[in-house]
Amino acid sequence: MRPLIAIMLAVAALPAVEILGVDYSEKDKQGHFALGVLTSSLSMLAFDMVKPDATWWQRALVGTGSAALVGAAKEYADSRDPLNHVVESDDFVATLTGGMCVSFTFCWRF
C-alpha cells in the first residue's frame, strides 16, 4: 500500500518540481521520474526491513541515494551506447527528483 501512496503523491508533486527546468511533459522524463519513485520506494522498504529503527535522515539518504545511483547508472549506460541513446542531464535530474519526492515524503514514521 505504501508504494502506491508514494507513487500517487509523487505524481501530484510533479508540477511543483518543474522549477528545475526539466520538461516533465515528455514521456521520457515521466518514465525517469517514475523510475526514481519506484527505486526510492523499494529501497526504503528494504531498508526498513533491515534497520527498522533508522532515523529519518538515514531513510531519506537511502531513498535519495538509490535514485541518484540508478539515474547515474542509466546515463552511464546511455553514454556507452551513443548510437541508440543520448545522454541528458535532465534525465538524471528527473530520476533524482522522483526519488527525492518519495524519500522526503516517507522519511518520517507514520
RACOR-V976366 format. One record per backbone hydrogen bond with DSSP energy under -1.0 kcal/mol. CO is the residue of the C=O (numbers start at 0). NH is the residue of the N-H. E is the energy in kcal/mol with one decimal. If there is no record, write none. Layout:
BEGIN
CO_NH_E / CO_NH_E
END
This chain:
BEGIN
0_4_-2.2 / 1_5_-2.6 / 2_6_-2.4 / 3_7_-2.2 / 4_8_-2.6 / 5_9_-2.4 / 6_10_-2.3 / 7_11_-1.8 / 8_12_-1.5 / 12_16_-1.0 / 16_19_-1.6 / 17_20_-1.6 / 21_23_-1.3 / 22_25_-1.3 / 25_29_-2.0 / 26_30_-2.1 / 27_31_-2.1 / 28_32_-2.5 / 29_33_-2.5 / 30_34_-2.2 / 31_35_-2.2 / 32_36_-2.2 / 33_37_-2.7 / 34_38_-2.8 / 35_39_-2.4 / 36_40_-2.4 / 37_41_-2.6 / 38_42_-2.4 / 39_43_-2.3 / 40_44_-2.2 / 41_45_-2.4 / 42_46_-2.4 / 43_47_-2.1 / 44_48_-1.3 / 45_49_-1.7 / 46_50_-3.3 / 50_53_-1.4 / 54_58_-1.9 / 55_59_-2.3 / 56_60_-2.2 / 57_61_-2.2 / 58_62_-2.3 / 59_63_-2.6 / 60_64_-2.7 / 61_65_-2.2 / 62_66_-1.6 / 63_67_-2.4 / 64_68_-2.5 / 65_69_-2.4 / 66_70_-2.5 / 67_71_-2.6 / 68_72_-2.4 / 69_73_-2.4 / 70_74_-2.0 / 71_75_-2.3 / 72_76_-2.5 / 73_77_-2.1 / 74_78_-1.9 / 75_79_-1.1 / 80_84_-1.8 / 87_91_-1.2 / 88_92_-2.4 / 89_93_-2.4 / 90_94_-2.2 / 91_95_-2.7 / 92_96_-2.7 / 93_97_-1.9 / 94_98_-1.9 / 95_99_-2.5 / 96_100_-2.4 / 97_101_-1.5 / 98_102_-2.9 / 99_103_-2.6 / 101_105_-2.6
END
